Amino acid sequence: MEDLQKAYRVVVATAQESTAKLGSLTASSLEKAKSSNTSWSSSSSPSTGYADPTLLVARSPRQSVSVWTCSKLCAVFFVAGVFAGYTLKRRVNRWVSKLLRKLRDD
């Protein structure tokens, strides 16, 4: 039982160290990005200068895809997928019927 408690303490300590390292790396990355004046999105707070902490990458609005464009792309690729699926189905059916005819004839 003592070994289990000792192992638990080691795991908890390791997790806390990893969390602390991750937090310091994130903070230093934000500071570097802020100092190098990379493109911050308009959602960053002007009073503090920091971006939303839930965002992984802040992008300008010009780099995003609109809902209309996304919808058009989805519709085009859906139609293309249906067309390719039916074409493939017909080709497979023809190939299988030829193969079965050859097997039956032999």
N, CA, C and O atoms as CSV, one atom per row, in Angstrom:
chain,resi,resn,atom,element,x,y,z
A,1,MET,N,N,0.825,-1.193,0.000
A,1,MET,CA,C,0.000,0.000,0.000
A,1,MET,C,C,0.864,1.249,0.000
A,1,MET,O,O,0.524,2.245,-0.639
A,2,GLU,N,N,1.986,1.199,0.718
A,2,GLU,CA,C,2.878,2.352,0.756
A,2,GLU,C,C,3.489,2.614,-0.610
A,2,GLU,O,O,3.683,3.766,-0.999
A,3,ASP,N,N,3.795,1.538,-1.345
A,3,ASP,CA,C,4.350,1.701,-2.683
A,3,ASP,C,C,3.349,2.379,-3.614
A,3,ASP,O,O,3.729,3.202,-4.446
A,4,LEU,N,N,2.085,2.036,-3.472
A,4,LEU,CA,C,1.046,2.635,-4.286
A,4,LEU,C,C,0.908,4.124,-3.984
A,4,LEU,O,O,0.754,4.931,-4.901
A,5,GLN,N,N,0.960,4.492,-2.704
A,5,GLN,CA,C,0.881,5.897,-2.327
A,5,GLN,C,C,2.094,6.670,-2.841
A,5,GLN,O,O,1.964,7.806,-3.298
A,6,LYS,N,N,3.265,6.057,-2.766
A,6,LYS,CA,C,4.489,6.706,-3.250
A,6,LYS,C,C,4.408,6.914,-4.774
A,6,LYS,O,O,4.774,7.972,-5.285
A,7,ALA,N,N,3.927,5.895,-5.481
A,7,ALA,CA,C,3.788,6.009,-6.929
A,7,ALA,C,C,2.780,7.108,-7.286
A,7,ALA,O,O,2.991,7.860,-8.238
A,8,TYR,N,N,1.690,7.201,-6.524
A,8,TYR,CA,C,0.683,8.228,-6.758
A,8,TYR,C,C,1.288,9.619,-6.572
A,8,TYR,O,O,1.036,10.522,-7.371
A,9,ARG,N,N,2.089,9.790,-5.512
A,9,ARG,CA,C,2.738,11.085,-5.271
A,9,ARG,C,C,3.672,11.454,-6.409
A,9,ARG,O,O,3.730,12.614,-6.818
A,10,VAL,N,N,4.404,10.471,-6.923
A,10,VAL,CA,C,5.336,10.730,-8.026
A,10,VAL,C,C,4.566,11.155,-9.280
A,10,VAL,O,O,4.969,12.086,-9.977
A,11,VAL,N,N,3.471,10.473,-9.555
A,11,VAL,CA,C,2.668,10.803,-10.732
A,11,VAL,C,C,2.081,12.199,-10.608
A,11,VAL,O,O,2.091,12.965,-11.572
A,12,VAL,N,N,1.573,12.535,-9.435
A,12,VAL,CA,C,0.987,13.859,-9.221
A,12,VAL,C,C,2.060,14.942,-9.356
A,12,VAL,O,O,1.815,15.986,-9.960
A,13,ALA,N,N,3.234,14.699,-8.802
A,13,ALA,CA,C,4.313,15.679,-8.898
A,13,ALA,C,C,4.741,15.869,-10.355
A,13,ALA,O,O,4.988,16.994,-10.789
A,14,THR,N,N,4.826,14.787,-11.093
A,14,THR,CA,C,5.201,14.878,-12.511
A,14,THR,C,C,4.157,15.648,-13.307
A,14,THR,O,O,4.499,16.454,-14.173
A,15,ALA,N,N,2.895,15.403,-13.017
A,15,ALA,CA,C,1.819,16.110,-13.714
A,15,ALA,C,C,1.858,17.602,-13.407
A,15,ALA,O,O,1.637,18.427,-14.293
A,16,GLN,N,N,2.138,17.951,-12.147
A,16,GLN,CA,C,2.210,19.360,-11.781
A,16,GLN,C,C,3.388,20.042,-12.456
A,16,GLN,O,O,3.271,21.188,-12.891
A,17,GLU,N,N,4.526,19.355,-12.549
A,17,GLU,CA,C,5.688,19.926,-13.228
A,17,GLU,C,C,5.401,20.140,-14.714
A,17,GLU,O,O,5.770,21.169,-15.281
A,18,SER,N,N,4.747,19.171,-15.335
A,18,SER,CA,C,4.414,19.288,-16.758
A,18,SER,C,C,3.463,20.449,-17.002
A,18,SER,O,O,3.607,21.188,-17.975
A,19,THR,N,N,2.484,20.603,-16.107
A,19,THR,CA,C,1.538,21.700,-16.242
A,19,THR,C,C,2.244,23.045,-16.080
A,19,THR,O,O,1.949,23.991,-16.810
A,20,ALA,N,N,3.157,23.133,-15.145
A,20,ALA,CA,C,3.895,24.378,-14.935
A,20,ALA,C,C,4.759,24.704,-16.154
A,20,ALA,O,O,4.829,25.858,-16.575
A,21,LYS,N,N,5.417,23.685,-16.722
A,21,LYS,CA,C,6.246,23.913,-17.910
A,21,LYS,C,C,5.397,24.372,-19.084
A,21,LYS,O,O,5.774,25.291,-19.812
A,22,LEU,N,N,4.243,23.726,-19.266
A,22,LEU,CA,C,3.354,24.089,-20.365
A,22,LEU,C,C,2.867,25.524,-20.204
A,22,LEU,O,O,2.816,26.275,-21.178
A,23,GLY,N,N,2.510,25.907,-18.993
A,23,GLY,CA,C,2.054,27.268,-18.747
A,23,GLY,C,C,3.133,28.295,-19.027
A,23,GLY,O,O,2.853,29.350,-19.596
A,24,SER,N,N,4.378,27.995,-18.631
A,24,SER,CA,C,5.452,28.938,-18.881
A,24,SER,C,C,5.781,29.012,-20.364
A,24,SER,O,O,6.112,30.086,-20.867
A,25,LEU,N,N,5.696,27.881,-21.080
A,25,LEU,CA,C,5.948,27.896,-22.514
A,25,LEU,C,C,4.876,28.695,-23.250
A,25,LEU,O,O,5.181,29.437,-24.184
A,26,THR,N,N,3.631,28.543,-22.833
A,26,THR,CA,C,2.541,29.280,-23.469
A,26,THR,C,C,2.695,30.771,-23.226
A,26,THR,O,O,2.522,31.574,-24.143
A,27,ALA,N,N,3.016,31.139,-22.007
A,27,ALA,CA,C,3.189,32.553,-21.680
A,27,ALA,C,C,4.360,33.150,-22.457
A,27,ALA,O,O,4.265,34.266,-22.968
A,28,SER,N,N,5.465,32.406,-22.545
A,28,SER,CA,C,6.612,32.936,-23.270
A,28,SER,C,C,6.322,33.031,-24.764
A,28,SER,O,O,6.796,33.957,-25.422
A,29,SER,N,N,5.555,32.096,-25.309
A,29,SER,CA,C,5.182,32.152,-26.718
A,29,SER,C,C,4.301,33.361,-26.999
A,29,SER,O,O,4.469,34.034,-28.016
A,30,LEU,N,N,3.354,33.638,-26.094
A,30,LEU,CA,C,2.508,34.810,-26.269
A,30,LEU,C,C,3.325,36.097,-26.202
A,30,LEU,O,O,3.089,37.030,-26.970
A,31,GLU,N,N,4.269,36.142,-25.295
A,31,GLU,CA,C,5.103,37.337,-25.179
A,31,GLU,C,C,5.957,37.532,-26.431
A,31,GLU,O,O,6.099,38.654,-26.917
A,32,LYS,N,N,6.522,36.449,-26.952
A,32,LYS,CA,C,7.336,36.548,-28.175
A,32,LYS,C,C,6.493,37.011,-29.343
A,32,LYS,O,O,6.916,37.867,-30.120
A,33,ALA,N,N,5.305,36.451,-29.471
A,33,ALA,CA,C,4.425,36.825,-30.570
A,33,ALA,C,C,3.995,38.279,-30.445
A,33,ALA,O,O,3.895,38.993,-31.443
A,34,LYS,N,N,3.743,38.711,-29.227
A,34,LYS,CA,C,3.327,40.091,-29.009
A,34,LYS,C,C,4.472,41.047,-29.319
A,34,LYS,O,O,4.260,42.099,-29.921
A,35,SER,N,N,5.679,40.685,-28.911
A,35,SER,CA,C,6.818,41.567,-29.140
A,35,SER,C,C,7.229,41.612,-30.606
A,35,SER,O,O,7.733,42.630,-31.079
A,36,SER,N,N,7.014,40.504,-31.334
A,36,SER,CA,C,7.395,40.487,-32.745
A,36,SER,C,C,6.301,41.051,-33.640
A,36,SER,O,O,6.463,41.105,-34.859
A,37,ASN,N,N,5.181,41.473,-33.041
A,37,ASN,CA,C,4.080,42.116,-33.758
A,37,ASN,C,C,3.503,41.231,-34.855
A,37,ASN,O,O,3.257,41.701,-35.965
A,38,THR,N,N,3.286,39.947,-34.552
A,38,THR,CA,C,2.636,39.064,-35.515
A,38,THR,C,C,1.186,39.455,-35.633
A,38,THR,O,O,0.688,40.262,-34.848
A,39,SER,N,N,0.507,38.893,-36.604
A,39,SER,CA,C,-0.872,39.298,-36.876
A,39,SER,C,C,-1.809,38.784,-35.789
A,39,SER,O,O,-2.093,37.589,-35.702
A,40,TRP,N,N,-2.278,39.703,-34.972
A,40,TRP,CA,C,-3.258,39.376,-33.939
A,40,TRP,C,C,-4.631,39.633,-34.515
A,40,TRP,O,O,-4.817,40.558,-35.305
A,41,SER,N,N,-5.566,38.840,-34.133
A,41,SER,CA,C,-6.928,39.024,-34.641
A,41,SER,C,C,-7.570,40.219,-33.975
A,41,SER,O,O,-7.079,40.738,-32.973
A,42,SER,N,N,-8.675,40.644,-34.550
A,42,SER,CA,C,-9.370,41.792,-33.988
A,42,SER,C,C,-10.068,41.438,-32.688
A,42,SER,O,O,-10.591,42.320,-32.008
A,43,SER,N,N,-10.084,40.134,-32.324
A,43,SER,CA,C,-10.737,39.743,-31.084
A,43,SER,C,C,-9.839,39.953,-29.873
A,43,SER,O,O,-10.286,39.789,-28.738
A,44,SER,N,N,-8.571,40.316,-30.100
A,44,SER,CA,C,-7.698,40.526,-28.952
A,44,SER,C,C,-8.108,41.805,-28.239
A,44,SER,O,O,-8.559,42.774,-28.850
A,45,SER,N,N,-7.940,41.771,-26.974
A,45,SER,CA,C,-8.373,42.897,-26.162
A,45,SER,C,C,-7.389,44.050,-26.302
A,45,SER,O,O,-6.203,43.859,-26.034
A,46,PRO,N,N,-7.825,45.228,-26.709
A,46,PRO,CA,C,-6.904,46.340,-26.870
A,46,PRO,C,C,-6.371,46.856,-25.535
A,46,PRO,O,O,-5.285,47.434,-25.490
A,47,SER,N,N,-7.109,46.659,-24.463
A,47,SER,CA,C,-6.654,47.195,-23.187
A,47,SER,C,C,-5.513,46.360,-22.608
A,47,SER,O,O,-4.590,46.917,-22.015
A,48,THR,N,N,-5.556,45.047,-22.767
A,48,THR,CA,C,-4.508,44.209,-22.210
A,48,THR,C,C,-3.475,43.811,-23.238
A,48,THR,O,O,-2.318,43.582,-22.885
A,49,GLY,N,N,-3.862,43.720,-24.519
A,49,GLY,CA,C,-2.930,43.328,-25.561
A,49,GLY,C,C,-2.796,41.824,-25.698
A,49,GLY,O,O,-2.013,41.359,-26.526
A,50,TYR,N,N,-3.524,41.055,-24.924
A,50,TYR,CA,C,-3.435,39.601,-24.998
A,50,TYR,C,C,-4.640,39.058,-25.767
A,50,TYR,O,O,-5.743,39.602,-25.700
A,51,ALA,N,N,-4.398,37.985,-26.487
A,51,ALA,CA,C,-5.483,37.339,-27.215
A,51,ALA,C,C,-6.297,36.479,-26.256
A,51,ALA,O,O,-5.911,36.267,-25.107
A,52,ASP,N,N,-7.406,36.001,-26.741
A,52,ASP,CA,C,-8.263,35.102,-25.967
A,52,ASP,C,C,-7.468,33.847,-25.614
A,52,ASP,O,O,-6.912,33.222,-26.517
A,53,PRO,N,N,-7.391,33.452,-24.349
A,53,PRO,CA,C,-6.555,32.304,-23.976
A,53,PRO,C,C,-7.066,30.970,-24.515
A,53,PRO,O,O,-6.327,29.985,-24.507
A,54,THR,N,N,-8.319,30.917,-24.985
A,54,THR,CA,C,-8.823,29.661,-25.534
A,54,THR,C,C,-8.436,29.478,-26.993
A,54,THR,O,O,-8.604,28.384,-27.532
A,55,LEU,N,N,-7.919,30.525,-27.654
A,55,LEU,CA,C,-7.510,30.421,-29.052
A,55,LEU,C,C,-6.096,29.870,-29.142
A,55,LEU,O,O,-5.212,30.282,-28.391
A,56,LEU,N,N,-5.886,28.937,-30.064
A,56,LEU,CA,C,-4.537,28.429,-30.287
A,56,LEU,C,C,-3.768,29.330,-31.233
A,56,LEU,O,O,-2.593,29.618,-31.004
A,57,VAL,N,N,-4.421,29.775,-32.289
A,57,VAL,CA,C,-3.786,30.646,-33.267
A,57,VAL,C,C,-4.728,31.792,-33.565
A,57,VAL,O,O,-5.901,31.577,-33.870
A,58,ALA,N,N,-4.221,32.998,-33.476
A,58,ALA,CA,C,-5.034,34.164,-33.792
A,58,ALA,C,C,-4.786,34.544,-35.244
A,58,ALA,O,O,-3.639,34.742,-35.645
A,59,ARG,N,N,-5.845,34.648,-36.034
A,59,ARG,CA,C,-5.716,34.986,-37.447
A,59,ARG,C,C,-6.551,36.217,-37.761
A,59,ARG,O,O,-7.526,36.529,-37.078
A,60,SER,N,N,-6.141,36.893,-38.802
A,60,SER,CA,C,-6.912,38.043,-39.229
A,60,SER,C,C,-8.180,37.571,-39.926
A,60,SER,O,O,-8.220,36.443,-40.418
A,61,PRO,N,N,-9.218,38.404,-39.983
A,61,PRO,CA,C,-10.480,37.981,-40.597
A,61,PRO,C,C,-10.337,37.635,-42.082
A,61,PRO,O,O,-11.153,36.874,-42.601
A,62,ARG,N,N,-9.340,38.160,-42.777
A,62,ARG,CA,C,-9.178,37.872,-44.198
A,62,ARG,C,C,-8.741,36.433,-44.441
A,62,ARG,O,O,-8.875,35.938,-45.560
A,63,GLN,N,N,-8.225,35.752,-43.433
A,63,GLN,CA,C,-7.758,34.385,-43.605
A,63,GLN,C,C,-8.829,33.362,-43.284
A,63,GLN,O,O,-8.555,32.162,-43.313
A,64,SER,N,N,-10.011,33.790,-42.985
A,64,SER,CA,C,-11.076,32.847,-42.649
A,64,SER,C,C,-11.939,32.575,-43.880
A,64,SER,O,O,-11.913,33.329,-44.852
A,65,VAL,N,N,-12.688,31.504,-43.821
A,65,VAL,CA,C,-13.579,31.118,-44.912
A,65,VAL,C,C,-15.000,31.450,-44.490
A,65,VAL,O,O,-15.425,31.099,-43.390
A,66,SER,N,N,-15.729,32.123,-45.360
A,66,SER,CA,C,-17.091,32.506,-45.022
A,66,SER,C,C,-18.007,31.286,-45.055
A,66,SER,O,O,-17.674,30.257,-45.644
A,67,VAL,N,N,-19.148,31.419,-44.422
A,67,VAL,CA,C,-20.126,30.333,-44.384
A,67,VAL,C,C,-20.641,30.051,-45.798
A,67,VAL,O,O,-20.849,28.894,-46.164
A,68,TRP,N,N,-20.844,31.099,-46.584
A,68,TRP,CA,C,-21.332,30.936,-47.950
A,68,TRP,C,C,-20.334,30.139,-48.792
A,68,TRP,O,O,-20.729,29.232,-49.523
A,69,THR,N,N,-19.059,30.467,-48.695
A,69,THR,CA,C,-18.031,29.756,-49.448
A,69,THR,C,C,-17.936,28.307,-48.989
A,69,THR,O,O,-17.802,27.400,-49.810
A,70,CYS,N,N,-18.005,28.092,-47.695
A,70,CYS,CA,C,-17.947,26.736,-47.157
A,70,CYS,C,C,-19.143,25.917,-47.643
A,70,CYS,O,O,-18.993,24.746,-47.989
A,71,SER,N,N,-20.316,26.524,-47.670
A,71,SER,CA,C,-21.509,25.829,-48.142
A,71,SER,C,C,-21.390,25.460,-49.612
A,71,SER,O,O,-21.763,24.355,-50.008
A,72,LYS,N,N,-20.871,26.377,-50.424
A,72,LYS,CA,C,-20.698,26.091,-51.849
A,72,LYS,C,C,-19.711,24.949,-52.046
A,72,LYS,O,O,-19.951,24.051,-52.854
A,73,LEU,N,N,-18.613,24.980,-51.320
A,73,LEU,CA,C,-17.618,23.908,-51.444
A,73,LEU,C,C,-18.200,22.565,-51.021
A,73,LEU,O,O,-17.963,21.551,-51.677
A,74,CYS,N,N,-18.953,22.554,-49.942
A,74,CYS,CA,C,-19.576,21.307,-49.481
A,74,CYS,C,C,-20.538,20.767,-50.526
A,74,CYS,O,O,-20.554,19.563,-50.781
A,75,ALA,N,N,-21.339,21.631,-51.134
A,75,ALA,CA,C,-22.297,21.184,-52.148
A,75,ALA,C,C,-21.582,20.625,-53.369
A,75,ALA,O,O,-21.978,19.583,-53.891
A,76,VAL,N,N,-20.540,21.296,-53.828
A,76,VAL,CA,C,-19.793,20.834,-55.004
A,76,VAL,C,C,-19.153,19.484,-54.729
A,76,VAL,O,O,-19.253,18.571,-55.549
A,77,PHE,N,N,-18.494,19.348,-53.581
A,77,PHE,CA,C,-17.831,18.084,-53.285
A,77,PHE,C,C,-18.826,16.960,-53.003
A,77,PHE,O,O,-18.525,15.796,-53.265
A,78,PHE,N,N,-19.995,17.284,-52.478
A,78,PHE,CA,C,-21.019,16.264,-52.283
A,78,PHE,C,C,-21.498,15.720,-53.624
A,78,PHE,O,O,-21.604,14.508,-53.808
A,79,VAL,N,N,-21.787,16.622,-54.556
A,79,VAL,CA,C,-22.237,16.200,-55.886
A,79,VAL,C,C,-21.140,15.398,-56.583
A,79,VAL,O,O,-21.425,14.376,-57.207
A,80,ALA,N,N,-19.907,15.844,-56.483
A,80,ALA,CA,C,-18.792,15.102,-57.087
A,80,ALA,C,C,-18.653,13.721,-56.460
A,80,ALA,O,O,-18.369,12.751,-57.162
A,81,GLY,N,N,-18.846,13.622,-55.165
A,81,GLY,CA,C,-18.758,12.328,-54.493
A,81,GLY,C,C,-19.858,11.383,-54.912
A,81,GLY,O,O,-19.616,10.190,-55.095
A,82,VAL,N,N,-21.079,11.907,-55.069
A,82,VAL,CA,C,-22.192,11.072,-55.523
A,82,VAL,C,C,-21.921,10.575,-56.938
A,82,VAL,O,O,-22.120,9.396,-57.232
A,83,PHE,N,N,-21.471,11.461,-57.807
A,83,PHE,CA,C,-21.161,11.086,-59.189
A,83,PHE,C,C,-20.056,10.025,-59.229
A,83,PHE,O,O,-20.184,9.020,-59.928
A,84,ALA,N,N,-18.989,10.248,-58.489
A,84,ALA,CA,C,-17.889,9.271,-58.460
A,84,ALA,C,C,-18.351,7.944,-57.868
A,84,ALA,O,O,-17.924,6.884,-58.324
A,85,GLY,N,N,-19.207,7.990,-56.870
A,85,GLY,CA,C,-19.708,6.764,-56.266
A,85,GLY,C,C,-20.526,5.930,-57.226
A,85,GLY,O,O,-20.338,4.717,-57.307
A,86,TYR,N,N,-21.438,6.566,-57.959
A,86,TYR,CA,C,-22.239,5.821,-58.929
A,86,TYR,C,C,-21.374,5.283,-60.070
A,86,TYR,O,O,-21.572,4.160,-60.532
A,87,THR,N,N,-20.417,6.093,-60.516
A,87,THR,CA,C,-19.518,5.634,-61.579
A,87,THR,C,C,-18.717,4.432,-61.109
A,87,THR,O,O,-18.577,3.453,-61.843
A,88,LEU,N,N,-18.201,4.496,-59.918
A,88,LEU,CA,C,-17.425,3.384,-59.376
A,88,LEU,C,C,-18.304,2.150,-59.200
A,88,LEU,O,O,-17.867,1.030,-59.462
A,89,LYS,N,N,-19.528,2.354,-58.762
A,89,LYS,CA,C,-20.446,1.229,-58.581
A,89,LYS,C,C,-20.699,0.521,-59.909
A,89,LYS,O,O,-20.676,-0.708,-59.981
A,90,ARG,N,N,-20.942,1.308,-60.961
A,90,ARG,CA,C,-21.172,0.709,-62.277
A,90,ARG,C,C,-19.945,-0.047,-62.766
A,90,ARG,O,O,-20.068,-1.149,-63.299
A,91,ARG,N,N,-18.763,0.538,-62.588
A,91,ARG,CA,C,-17.543,-0.135,-63.029
A,91,ARG,C,C,-17.317,-1.436,-62.274
A,91,ARG,O,O,-16.935,-2.445,-62.868
A,92,VAL,N,N,-17.550,-1.415,-60.982
A,92,VAL,CA,C,-17.361,-2.630,-60.180
A,92,VAL,C,C,-18.375,-3.689,-60.597
A,92,VAL,O,O,-18.033,-4.867,-60.697
A,93,ASN,N,N,-19.632,-3.277,-60.843
A,93,ASN,CA,C,-20.653,-4.240,-61.282
A,93,ASN,C,C,-20.268,-4.879,-62.612
A,93,ASN,O,O,-20.404,-6.091,-62.782
A,94,ARG,N,N,-19.786,-4.067,-63.557
A,94,ARG,CA,C,-19.364,-4.623,-64.846
A,94,ARG,C,C,-18.210,-5.594,-64.674
A,94,ARG,O,O,-18.204,-6.673,-65.267
A,95,TRP,N,N,-17.232,-5.210,-63.862
A,95,TRP,CA,C,-16.056,-6.062,-63.644
A,95,TRP,C,C,-16.458,-7.386,-62.990
A,95,TRP,O,O,-15.975,-8.446,-63.388
A,96,VAL,N,N,-17.330,-7.329,-62.002
A,96,VAL,CA,C,-17.764,-8.546,-61.313
A,96,VAL,C,C,-18.569,-9.439,-62.258
A,96,VAL,O,O,-18.392,-10.657,-62.254
A,97,SER,N,N,-19.453,-8.845,-63.068
A,97,SER,CA,C,-20.246,-9.668,-63.991
A,97,SER,C,C,-19.354,-10.345,-65.033
A,97,SER,O,O,-19.590,-11.502,-65.382
A,98,LYS,N,N,-18.333,-9.642,-65.536
A,98,LYS,CA,C,-17.392,-10.265,-66.472
A,98,LYS,C,C,-16.629,-11.391,-65.801
A,98,LYS,O,O,-16.431,-12.453,-66.392
A,99,LEU,N,N,-16.203,-11.163,-64.572
A,99,LEU,CA,C,-15.454,-12.186,-63.845
A,99,LEU,C,C,-16.324,-13.418,-63.590
A,99,LEU,O,O,-15.856,-14.548,-63.732
A,100,LEU,N,N,-17.570,-13.208,-63.218
A,100,LEU,CA,C,-18.471,-14.333,-62.968
A,100,LEU,C,C,-18.786,-15.105,-64.254
A,100,LEU,O,O,-18.891,-16.332,-64.237
A,101,ARG,N,N,-18.936,-14.373,-65.374
A,101,ARG,CA,C,-19.171,-15.044,-66.662
A,101,ARG,C,C,-17.990,-15.943,-67.038
A,101,ARG,O,O,-18.165,-17.071,-67.500
A,102,LYS,N,N,-16.769,-15.403,-66.824
A,102,LYS,CA,C,-15.559,-16.191,-67.142
A,102,LYS,C,C,-15.483,-17.421,-66.253
A,102,LYS,O,O,-15.123,-18.503,-66.719
A,103,LEU,N,N,-15.816,-17.268,-64.984
A,103,LEU,CA,C,-15.763,-18.409,-64.069
A,103,LEU,C,C,-16.834,-19.452,-64.422
A,103,LEU,O,O,-16.597,-20.656,-64.321
A,104,ARG,N,N,-17.996,-18.979,-64.831
A,104,ARG,CA,C,-19.075,-19.886,-65.182
A,104,ARG,C,C,-18.765,-20.642,-66.481
A,104,ARG,O,O,-19.091,-21.823,-66.607
A,105,ASP,N,N,-18.139,-19.961,-67.437
A,105,ASP,CA,C,-17.789,-20.578,-68.711
A,105,ASP,C,C,-16.696,-21.624,-68.564
A,105,ASP,O,O,-16.645,-22.586,-69.331
A,106,ASP,N,N,-15.827,-21.442,-67.589
A,106,ASP,CA,C,-14.721,-22.404,-67.412
A,106,ASP,C,C,-15.169,-23.651,-66.820
A,106,ASP,O,O,-14.364,-24.558,-66.608
